[in-house]
Amino acid sequence: MDLKKNYIGKALFVGGVSLTLCGQALMLSTPIMNNIVSVAHADQVAPTTTNIEIHKTMYDKADASFFEQEQNKIKNDGTQKDSTFNNKLFHYNPTTMGKVEFTLYDITDQINKVYADGKGLTGFTAGQSKEAQGRVAEISKDIEANGDKSKFLTGATVVGTKAIDGSGNVRFENVKAYDASKPQKYHYYAAVETKTPKGFVVAKAKPIVFVNPYTNPNGDGFLSTTYLYPKNNTQKLHFDLTKFAIWNKPKNSQPEEKKELEGAKFQLYRGKPGSGTKVGGVLTTDKNGKVTANNLIMGDYYFVELESSVATDNPEATTQAKVSISPIAKNDKNNKLTFSIGENGIEPNKLQGSLVDYGSPTITKELTNGVGEHKSLHIGDLAHFKSNVDVPANIMGSDWKVDATGQEAKSLPYSVFYTRDIPQLHLKDVPAERHLVIKTSDNKTTLKEGTDYQVITGKNQWFVNYVVKGVSAGDKAKLDAAAKTGDNDKIKAAINSVKSGSVSDTVAKEAGKHLNYDYDEVVTTDSPMDTDIVNDIYLIWDDGSGPREIKRTDKTITYGVHFVKESSGFMGTGIAAQKLQGAKFVVQDKRTGKWFNGWKDAKSTTTGEKQAQWVDNYKDVKEGVLTSDKDGKFSLQGFTEGDYKLREIKAPTGYQLMEETQDFQIGPNTDKKTLTTPIVVKNNEKTTMPLTGSQQLLLEVVGGVLTVTVLGGAGYWAYKKKNA
């Protein structure tokens, strides 16, 4: 046989790569297979060692069908093919798509053990190429199916395991090639992808089985470096985040179950929470509450929730239709919506998570015992207030879940949750008269001070602190020290600084509902008329974002009125009317039917303010009698708005007692208006008894003169007014 023709030119198709193996003139040592007598002392032409360089390539899974077509496969001949890549094939990038390692196995002995006919992979004539190809395919499939348990890898020599470099390449140097001690004088190798990043690679590259040394395409020499091009079907990853919402429910309703929230906005960042860089644009949740961040590569990521039409970071009442942005979804170090895709990749089904946002808590405040449209009160009255205080649905922590990190948890319970009541000018807090009662939303359970809440009294304001369970000794000490000072700012600072504990079990059960407050404040004696008397209540909480607060206000007011007592004037005309001193009156509140009995002295009240007293019968009025002064004036100050009546119980000397009571009103601006234009209360003079004789005649004459004089004066006064 012609030794120059004694070679095998075989095309081995492995993993979609056409690999031509040449064994030119290397079959001389196999005389039995080819009936050729060995030539003694033949010179060695083939290299003892060569280099093997693997160039890892990748394509998008969308192009998989493209690379299944024969014309689009790389035609490997052991030479470099990088310049022939089409626009769908790329060098694998480990910095974005994850770490890949290849292990090079010397499987020469294993092949000759499995195939005991002495042919190995190269002992075939050109006409037997299909049989050789069948062996290569069998080896590749066995390795692919069984990995390092394959019969071709078990006991094989590991040449080395290396990760691809930044260009997607890995190089093995000084790999054994020509070896006269081997049956076919070749070494057979398997290049196996032994580390593949999860998720990024749809399927790892198929094992490449090849012969070393490798004849160049011209057939006139051997390659010092053999280049191999395994391909990966790859994909970039995506993360699905689902947003849920739970609102606080008013009245006695149970809190809502969580519902998918459409319209929430998120921004994905790459890097460390609080200092990352934006990835892509703003993502908006769909009707299923889901956003998807696409085209993800290796890196550390986190989601940040943004202000939107359905979620806000503003706790004020105008935003109650929105949920509060979760404290673990902000662009700061507390962000928990984090995930990482490392060099080992990640299972795609792990790239999902969820976030629950909660309705913002609010508080109401209402004065319930005020009179009339303006909710007026008397000075000294107890102003009775009611408040509904929302207990946040996430008072015991916010729900969040990130499958990528295996975390499904709640954030820490609120360590700050309290109210602060601040009576403003002319309203004061008297602890003994506060009468605070706090009940659950259904009014069936009354909370216990010391168990469910702590009251801390400052200077004319007071705090109800609900974080009373599991508070650390250090936090308790801070609270106690601040309470002893009575300093409002120090108390507030101490409560806001608490980092431990939670609300009681009773309060926790009200999550998503509310608590009902009833309490009293005192209207002070020095309250001016027609001036709002204000009470503020604050709800303060910290969900992990820092203390937040909202304020609600209600007010009362008190009114007055002024009178002047006059005579009815000459013959009841009002002419020459005189201011009358000494008239005595009592006042009835027509709304209640009771008679004002004066003010109880402040020294004898429990509030330290004087208080209005009332009796059922005007005859029982003792301290509430109003007496006109030398200018005929008398007044009422610090009264509620409404309809009243005035009854004269003693007329001035020489005047008739008023035949009827006189109605009047007290309300907005009556004090100011009647101060300059008081309500006139008239008295008629007493009628003189008849006289006889000369006394009667004298009086008639004098009376006639006086009548003429008065009428003349009145006429002159009228003339002057008309012509003024």
C-alpha positions in Angstrom: 0.0 0.0 0.0 1.2 3.5 -0.8 2.2 5.0 2.5 1.3 8.5 1.4 -2.2 7.4 0.8 -2.4 5.5 4.1 -4.2 8.2 6.0 -7.7 8.9 7.1 -9.4 12.2 6.3 -12.5 12.1 8.5 -15.1 14.8 9.3 -16.3 14.4 12.8 -19.4 16.3 13.6 -19.6 17.1 17.3 -22.0 19.6 18.8 -22.7 21.2 15.5 -19.0 21.8 14.7 -17.5 20.1 11.7 -14.1 19.0 12.8 -11.8 17.5 10.2 -9.2 15.1 11.6 -6.1 14.2 9.6 -3.8 11.3 10.5 -1.4 11.6 7.5 1.4 8.9 7.5 0.8 8.1 11.1 -0.6 4.6 10.6 2.7 3.0 10.0 2.8 1.5 13.5 -0.5 -0.4 12.9 0.6 -3.2 10.5 -2.1 -5.6 11.6 -4.9 -3.2 10.8 -3.5 -2.4 7.4 -1.4 -5.5 6.6 1.7 -3.3 6.4 5.0 -4.3 7.7 6.5 -1.8 10.1 9.5 0.2 8.9 12.4 0.0 11.3 14.0 3.1 12.5 11.5 5.5 10.9 12.1 9.2 11.6 9.6 11.0 13.7 7.9 13.8 11.8 4.9 14.5 14.0 5.2 16.8 17.1 5.4 15.2 20.5 3.3 18.0 22.1 1.1 20.8 20.7 -1.1 23.5 22.1 -4.9 23.4 22.3 -6.9 26.6 22.3 -10.6 26.6 22.9 -12.5 29.7 21.7 -15.9 29.8 23.4 -18.7 31.3 21.3 -22.3 32.1 22.0 -25.4 33.0 20.2 -28.9 34.1 21.3 -31.4 31.3 21.8 -33.6 33.1 19.3 -31.1 32.2 16.6 -30.9 28.5 17.5 -32.6 27.4 14.3 -30.2 29.5 12.3 -27.2 27.6 13.6 -28.9 24.3 13.0 -28.4 24.8 9.3 -25.3 23.2 7.9 -24.1 26.3 6.0 -24.1 28.3 9.2 -21.9 26.0 11.3 -18.2 26.7 11.8 -16.1 24.6 9.5 -13.4 23.6 11.9 -10.0 22.6 10.4 -8.0 23.4 13.5 -7.2 26.9 12.4 -8.4 30.2 13.7 -11.9 31.1 12.5 -12.7 34.3 14.5 -12.7 36.5 11.4 -15.3 34.3 9.8 -18.0 34.8 12.5 -21.4 35.9 11.1 -23.2 38.7 12.9 -25.2 36.3 15.1 -22.1 34.6 16.7 -20.0 36.2 19.4 -17.2 35.5 21.7 -18.5 34.4 25.0 -18.2 37.1 27.6 -17.6 35.8 31.1 -17.8 39.2 32.7 -21.5 39.5 31.7 -22.7 36.0 31.1 -20.9 34.1 33.9 -18.0 31.8 34.4 -17.3 28.9 32.1 -14.6 26.2 32.6 -13.3 23.5 30.3 -11.6 20.3 31.4 -9.3 18.6 28.9 -9.3 14.8 29.3 -6.7 12.4 27.7 -9.0 9.5 26.8 -6.6 7.5 24.7 -6.4 4.5 27.0 -10.2 4.5 27.6 -11.0 4.5 23.9 -8.6 1.6 23.2 -10.1 -0.2 26.2 -13.7 0.2 25.0 -12.8 -0.5 21.4 -10.6 -3.5 21.6 -10.2 -4.0 17.9 -7.0 -1.9 17.9 -8.5 0.7 15.5 -9.2 3.4 18.1 -10.4 6.4 16.1 -7.9 6.5 13.4 -7.4 2.9 12.3 -9.9 3.2 9.4 -9.6 3.5 5.7 -11.2 6.4 3.9 -14.1 4.1 3.1 -14.6 3.4 6.8 -15.1 7.0 7.8 -18.7 6.5 8.9 -17.6 3.9 11.4 -15.0 6.3 12.8 -17.7 9.1 13.0 -20.0 6.7 14.7 -17.4 6.1 17.4 -16.8 9.8 17.9 -20.6 10.4 18.2 -20.9 7.5 20.7 -18.1 8.9 22.9 -19.6 12.4 22.8 -23.1 11.3 23.7 -21.8 9.1 26.6 -19.9 12.0 28.1 -22.8 14.3 27.6 -25.2 11.9 29.3 -23.0 10.7 32.1 -20.5 13.5 32.8 -17.5 12.5 34.8 -19.2 9.1 35.3 -18.8 8.3 31.6 -16.8 5.2 30.8 -14.6 7.3 28.6 -13.8 9.7 31.4 -13.6 7.3 34.3 -9.9 6.8 34.9 -8.9 9.2 32.1 -6.0 11.6 32.6 -7.1 15.1 33.4 -4.8 17.4 31.5 -6.2 20.4 33.2 -9.3 22.5 34.1 -9.3 26.1 33.2 -11.8 29.0 33.1 -12.1 31.0 29.9 -10.5 34.4 29.9 -12.2 37.8 29.2 -12.1 37.1 25.5 -13.8 33.7 25.9 -10.7 31.7 25.3 -8.8 29.0 27.2 -5.4 27.6 26.3 -3.8 24.3 27.2 -0.1 24.1 26.3 2.3 21.2 25.8 -0.5 18.7 25.3 0.8 15.2 24.4 0.5 14.5 20.6 2.6 11.8 18.8 3.4 8.9 21.1 4.9 5.7 19.8 3.8 3.9 22.9 0.2 4.2 22.1 -1.5 1.7 19.8 -2.3 4.2 17.0 0.6 6.5 18.1 -2.1 9.2 18.6 -3.5 10.8 21.8 -7.3 11.1 21.9 -8.9 14.0 23.9 -12.2 15.2 25.0 -12.7 18.9 25.7 -15.6 19.0 28.1 -17.4 22.1 29.5 -17.4 21.3 33.2 -18.6 24.6 34.6 -21.6 26.4 33.1 -23.4 29.4 34.6 -27.1 28.8 35.3 -29.7 30.7 33.5 -27.4 32.4 30.9 -26.6 29.2 29.1 -29.6 27.3 27.7 -27.5 24.2 27.1 -23.8 23.7 27.6 -21.6 23.0 24.7 -21.4 19.5 23.5 -18.1 17.6 24.3 -15.5 17.9 21.5 -13.6 14.7 20.8 -10.4 15.1 18.8 -7.1 13.6 17.8 -3.7 15.1 18.5 -1.5 15.9 16.6 -3.6 17.7 14.0 -2.6 18.0 10.3 -2.9 21.4 8.8 -5.5 22.0 6.0 -2.9 21.8 3.3 -1.8 18.4 4.4 1.9 19.4 4.4 2.5 19.7 8.1 1.1 19.7 11.6 -0.5 22.5 13.6 1.4 23.7 16.6 -1.8 25.0 18.0 -5.2 23.5 17.4 -8.2 25.9 17.6 -11.6 24.5 18.7 -14.9 26.5 18.6 -17.6 25.1 20.9 -20.8 27.1 20.9 -23.4 27.9 23.6 -27.1 28.7 23.1 -27.4 31.6 25.5 -29.9 34.1 26.8 -29.9 37.2 29.0 -32.0 37.0 32.1 -35.0 38.8 33.4 -36.5 39.5 36.8 -40.2 39.6 37.5 -41.4 41.7 40.5 -45.0 41.7 41.6 -46.4 44.6 43.6 -49.3 44.1 46.1 -51.2 46.5 48.2 -53.1 46.4 51.5 -55.1 49.4 52.6 -56.2 50.3 56.1 -59.9 49.9 56.4 -62.1 52.4 58.3 -64.8 51.7 60.9 -65.2 48.1 61.9 -64.0 46.5 58.7 -61.3 43.9 58.6 -58.1 44.9 56.7 -58.2 44.0 53.1 -56.4 41.0 51.6 -53.4 41.9 49.5 -54.3 42.8 45.9 -52.1 43.2 42.8 -51.5 46.9 42.3 -51.4 48.4 38.8 -49.6 51.6 38.0 -46.8 51.4 40.6 -43.4 52.6 39.3 -40.0 51.0 39.8 -36.4 51.8 38.8 -33.8 49.0 38.6 -30.4 49.9 39.8 -27.0 48.0 39.5 -24.7 48.3 42.4 -25.0 48.7 46.2 -28.3 50.0 47.6 -28.2 53.7 47.9 -25.3 54.2 45.4 -26.1 52.2 42.3 -26.6 53.3 38.8 -29.8 53.1 36.8 -30.5 50.2 34.5 -33.0 50.9 31.8 -36.0 53.1 32.2 -38.9 53.4 34.7 -41.0 50.2 34.9 -44.7 50.4 35.6 -46.7 47.5 37.0 -49.4 46.0 34.8 -52.9 44.9 35.7 -51.4 41.9 37.4 -49.1 44.1 39.5 -46.0 42.9 37.6 -42.9 44.6 36.2 -40.2 42.8 34.3 -36.6 43.9 34.1 -35.1 42.4 30.9 -31.6 41.8 29.5 -29.9 41.2 32.8 -26.3 40.2 32.9 -24.0 39.5 35.8 -24.1 42.0 38.7 -25.7 43.1 41.9 -29.2 44.7 41.5 -31.9 46.3 43.5 -35.4 47.7 42.7 -36.4 51.2 44.0 -40.1 52.2 44.1 -40.9 55.7 42.8 -43.7 58.1 43.5 -46.7 57.3 41.3 -50.4 57.8 41.1 -50.9 54.8 43.4 -48.0 55.0 45.8 -46.3 57.8 47.7 -43.7 58.7 50.3 -45.9 61.5 51.6 -48.0 60.6 54.6 -50.4 63.6 54.4 -54.2 63.1 54.2 -54.5 64.2 50.6 -52.6 61.0 49.7 -54.7 58.5 51.6 -55.9 57.0 48.3 -52.3 55.9 47.8 -50.3 53.2 49.5 -47.1 54.2 51.3 -43.8 53.3 49.6 -42.3 50.5 51.5 -39.2 51.3 53.7 -37.4 48.4 52.1 -38.0 49.7 48.5 -36.2 53.1 48.7 -32.8 54.1 47.3 -30.9 53.7 50.6 -28.9 51.2 52.5 -32.1 49.7 54.0 -33.3 48.5 50.6 -34.1 44.8 50.6 -35.3 44.3 47.0 -31.8 43.1 46.1 -30.6 40.2 44.0 -27.3 39.2 42.5 -26.3 37.2 39.4 -22.9 35.9 39.9 -20.3 34.1 37.8 -22.2 30.9 38.4 -25.4 32.3 37.0 -28.7 31.6 38.6 -31.8 29.5 37.9 -34.2 31.7 35.9 -37.2 30.7 38.1 -35.4 32.3 41.0 -35.4 35.7 39.4 -38.7 36.8 40.8 -40.0 38.6 43.9 -42.8 40.4 45.5 -43.4 43.5 47.5 -46.4 44.5 49.6 -47.1 48.2 50.2 -49.6 49.4 52.8 -52.0 52.2 53.1 -50.8 55.3 55.0 -52.1 55.5 58.5 -54.1 58.6 59.4 -55.9 60.1 62.3 -59.0 62.1 62.9 -60.0 64.6 65.5 -63.4 65.9 66.3 -64.8 68.1 69.1 -68.1 66.4 69.9 -69.7 68.6 72.6 -69.5 72.0 71.0 -72.7 73.9 70.5 -74.0 75.1 67.2 -72.4 75.4 63.8 -69.2 76.8 65.3 -68.9 74.2 68.1 -68.8 76.8 70.7 -68.3 76.2 74.5 -68.4 78.2 77.7 -65.1 79.2 79.3 -64.2 76.5 81.9 -66.0 73.8 79.9 -64.4 70.5 79.2 -63.9 70.2 75.5 -64.6 66.6 74.6 -62.7 65.2 71.7 -62.9 61.9 69.8 -60.1 60.6 67.6 -59.7 57.6 65.4 -56.1 56.4 65.1 -55.2 54.0 62.3 -53.1 51.1 63.2 -51.0 50.4 60.1 -51.6 47.1 58.5 -47.8 46.5 58.6 -47.4 47.6 62.2 -45.7 44.2 62.8 -43.5 44.5 59.7 -43.7 44.8 55.9 -43.9 41.7 53.6 -41.3 41.2 50.9 -39.9 38.3 49.0 -36.9 37.8 46.7 -36.6 34.3 45.4 -33.2 35.0 44.0 -31.8 35.4 47.5 -34.2 32.9 49.1 -35.5 35.6 51.4 -39.2 35.8 52.3 -39.7 37.8 55.4 -41.2 40.8 57.1 -39.3 43.9 58.0 -39.0 44.7 61.7 -42.1 45.8 63.6 -42.6 49.5 64.1 -40.5 50.7 67.0 -42.1 54.1 66.9 -45.9 54.5 67.0 -47.5 57.2 69.2 -49.8 60.2 69.4 -49.1 63.6 70.7 -51.9 65.9 71.8 -51.1 69.6 72.0 -53.7 72.0 73.4 -53.0 75.5 71.9 -53.5 78.9 73.5 -56.6 79.1 75.8 -57.0 75.3 76.0 -55.2 73.3 78.6 -54.5 69.7 79.6 -55.4 68.7 83.1 -54.4 65.1 83.6 -57.0 64.5 86.3 -59.7 65.8 84.0 -58.4 64.2 80.8 -60.6 61.1 81.1 -58.7 59.3 78.4 -60.4 56.1 77.2 -58.9 54.1 74.2 -60.9 51.3 72.7 -60.5 48.9 69.8 -62.3 49.6 66.5 -65.4 47.6 67.5 -65.5 49.4 70.9 -65.6 46.0 72.7 -62.2 46.1 74.3 -60.8 49.0 76.3 -57.0 49.2 76.1 -55.1 49.1 79.4 -52.6 51.8 80.3 -49.3 50.2 81.2 -50.1 47.1 79.2 -51.2 48.4 75.8 -50.0 52.0 76.0 -47.9 54.4 78.0 -49.0 58.0 78.8 -46.2 60.5 79.2 -47.3 64.0 80.3 -45.3 67.0 79.2 -45.9 70.7 79.6 -49.5 71.2 78.5 -49.3 68.3 76.1 -49.3 64.6 76.4 -48.1 61.5 74.6 -49.6 58.0 74.1 -46.8 55.6 73.3 -47.9 52.2 72.0 -44.5 50.5 71.7 -44.5 48.9 75.1 -43.7 45.2 74.4 -40.1 43.9 74.3 -38.5 47.4 74.7 -34.9 47.1 75.6 -33.6 48.3 79.0 -31.6 51.0 77.3 -34.7 52.4 75.5 -36.8 52.2 78.6 -34.2 54.2 80.5 -34.2 56.9 77.8 -38.0 57.2 78.0 -38.1 57.3 81.8 -35.4 60.0 81.9 -37.2 62.1 79.3 -40.6 61.7 81.1 -39.1 63.0 84.4 -38.0 66.2 82.8 -41.5 67.0 81.5 -39.8 68.7 78.6 -41.9 68.2 75.4 -39.0 68.2 73.0 -37.0 65.7 75.1 -39.9 63.4 75.4 -40.5 63.5 71.6 -36.8 62.9 70.9 -36.7 59.9 73.3 -39.7 58.2 71.8 -38.4 58.8 68.2 -35.1 57.2 69.1 -36.5 53.9 70.3 -35.1 51.0 68.2 -36.6 48.0 70.0 -39.9 46.5 70.9 -43.3 46.5 69.3 -47.0 47.2 70.1 -48.9 44.9 72.4 -50.8 41.9 71.2 -54.1 43.7 71.6 -52.9 46.6 69.4 -51.3 44.3 66.9 -54.7 42.6 66.4 -56.0 46.0 65.3 -53.5 46.1 62.4 -55.3 47.6 59.4 -58.1 49.0 61.6 -58.1 51.8 64.2 -58.3 52.7 67.8 -61.0 55.0 69.3 -60.0 57.8 71.6 -62.2 59.8 74.0 -60.6 62.6 76.1 -61.2 66.1 77.5 -59.3 69.4 77.5 -60.2 72.5 79.4 -61.2 75.9 77.9 -59.4 78.5 80.0 -61.1 81.4 81.8 -59.0 84.0 79.9 -60.2 82.9 76.5 -61.0 85.9 74.3 -64.3 86.2 72.5 -64.6 85.2 68.8 -61.2 83.6 68.8 -60.5 80.0 67.7 -59.4 77.8 70.6 -57.4 75.0 68.9 -56.4 71.5 69.8 -53.9 69.6 67.7 -53.2 65.9 67.7 -50.3 64.2 65.9 -49.8 60.7 64.8 -46.1 59.8 64.6 -44.7 56.5 63.4 -41.5 55.0 62.0 -41.8 52.0 59.6 -38.0 52.0 59.1 -37.9 55.1 56.9 -37.4 57.5 59.8 -40.1 59.2 61.9 -43.2 60.4 60.0 -46.0 62.5 61.4 -49.4 63.9 60.4 -51.4 66.5 62.3 -55.1 66.8 62.7 -56.9 69.8 64.3 -60.2 70.8 65.7 -61.3 73.8 67.5 -63.9 75.5 69.7 -64.8 79.1 70.3 -66.6 81.2 72.9 -68.8 84.3 72.4 -70.2 87.3 74.3 -72.8 90.0 74.2 -73.3 93.5 75.7 -76.4 95.3 76.9 -77.4 98.7 78.0 -80.4 99.5 80.4 -82.3 102.6 79.5 -85.5 104.3 80.4 -88.2 104.3 77.7 -87.9 108.1 77.5 -90.6 110.8 77.5 -94.0 109.0 77.1 -92.2 105.9 75.8 -90.8 107.8 72.8 -87.1 107.2 73.8 -86.6 111.0 73.9 -84.5 112.0 76.8 -84.0 108.3 77.7 -81.8 107.8 80.8 -79.2 105.1 81.4 -80.4 103.2 84.4 -78.4 101.7 87.1 -79.4 98.9 89.4 -81.6 96.8 87.2 -81.2 93.1 87.8 -81.6 90.3 85.3 -81.3 86.6 84.9 -80.5 84.7 81.7 -82.0 81.5 80.3 -80.4 79.3 77.6 -83.4 78.5 75.4 -81.6 75.4 74.1 -81.5 73.7 77.5 -84.1 75.7 79.3 -81.7 76.2 82.2 -80.9 79.5 83.9 -77.4 80.8 84.3 -76.3 80.9 87.9 -73.0 82.5 87.6 -69.4 81.2 87.6 -68.0 78.8 90.1 -64.8 80.2 91.4 -61.6 78.7 89.8 -60.2 77.9 93.2 -63.0 75.5 93.9 -62.9 73.6 90.6 -60.9 70.6 89.7 -59.7 72.2 86.5 -58.4 75.4 88.0 -60.7 77.4 85.8 -64.1 79.0 86.7 -67.1 77.1 85.4 -70.6 78.1 84.4 -73.4 77.0 86.8 -77.0 76.4 85.8 -80.3 75.9 87.6 -83.7 74.9 86.5 -85.7 77.8 87.9 -84.9 81.4 87.6 -86.0 82.0 91.2 -83.0 79.8 92.3 -80.5 82.1 90.5 -78.2 83.6 93.1 -74.7 84.1 91.6 -75.9 84.6 88.1 -77.8 87.8 88.5 -76.7 90.6 86.1 -76.8 94.2 87.4 -76.6 97.3 85.2 -73.9 99.7 86.2 -74.0 103.5 86.5 -73.9 103.7 82.7 -76.7 101.1 82.4 -74.3 98.5 81.1 -74.0 94.8 81.7 -72.7 91.9 79.7 -72.2 88.1 79.2 -68.8 86.7 78.3 -67.6 83.2 77.5 -70.9 81.7 76.3 -72.0 79.3 73.6 -73.7 80.5 70.5 -77.5 80.2 70.5 -80.8 81.8 71.5 -81.2 83.2 75.0 -83.8 85.3 76.9 -83.4 88.0 79.5 -85.7 88.3 82.4 -85.7 91.3 84.7 -86.1 90.4 88.3 -85.7 93.8 89.9 -86.4 97.2 88.2 -84.4 100.4 88.9 -86.0 102.7 91.5 -88.9 104.6 90.0 -89.4 102.2 87.0 -91.7 99.5 86.1 -90.5 95.9 86.0 -90.3 94.7 82.4 -93.6 93.2 81.5 -92.0 90.6 79.2 -88.8 88.7 78.8 -86.5 89.9 76.0 -85.0 87.4 73.5 -81.5 87.8 72.2 -78.8 85.8 70.4 -75.1 85.1 71.1 -72.8 84.1 68.3 -70.1 85.1 65.9 -69.2 88.8 66.3 -72.0 89.6 68.7 -69.4 90.6 71.3 -67.7 93.1 69.0 -70.9 94.5 67.5 -72.7 95.0 70.7 -69.7 96.5 72.4 -70.2 99.6 70.3 -73.9 99.2 69.7 -75.2 97.3 72.8 -78.6 95.6 72.9 -81.0 98.1 74.6 -83.2 96.9 77.4 -85.8 99.5 78.3 -87.8 100.3 81.4 -91.0 102.4 81.7 -91.3 104.9 84.5 -93.9 104.1 87.2 -97.3 105.7 86.7 -98.0 108.6 89.2 -101.2 108.2 91.4 -104.1 110.9 90.8 -103.9 114.2 92.9 -106.8 116.5 94.1 -107.4 120.2 94.6 -104.8 122.9 94.0 -102.1 120.2 93.8 -103.7 118.8 90.7 -104.2 122.2 89.1 -100.6 123.2 89.8 -99.3 120.0 88.3 -101.5 120.3 85.3 -100.2 123.8 84.6 -96.6 122.8 85.1 -97.1 119.7 83.1 -98.6 121.8 80.3 -95.6 124.1 80.3 -93.2 121.1 80.3 -95.1 119.5 77.4 -94.9 122.6 75.3 -91.2 123.0 76.2 -90.3 119.3 75.5 -92.3 119.2 72.3 -90.8 122.5 71.2 -87.3 121.1 71.9 -88.1 117.9 70.1 -89.4 119.9 67.1 -86.3 122.0 67.1 -84.0 118.9 67.3 -85.9 117.3 64.4 -85.5 120.5 62.4 -81.8 120.7 63.0 -81.3 117.0 62.0 -83.3 117.6 58.8 -81.3 120.6 57.8 -77.9 119.5 59.0 
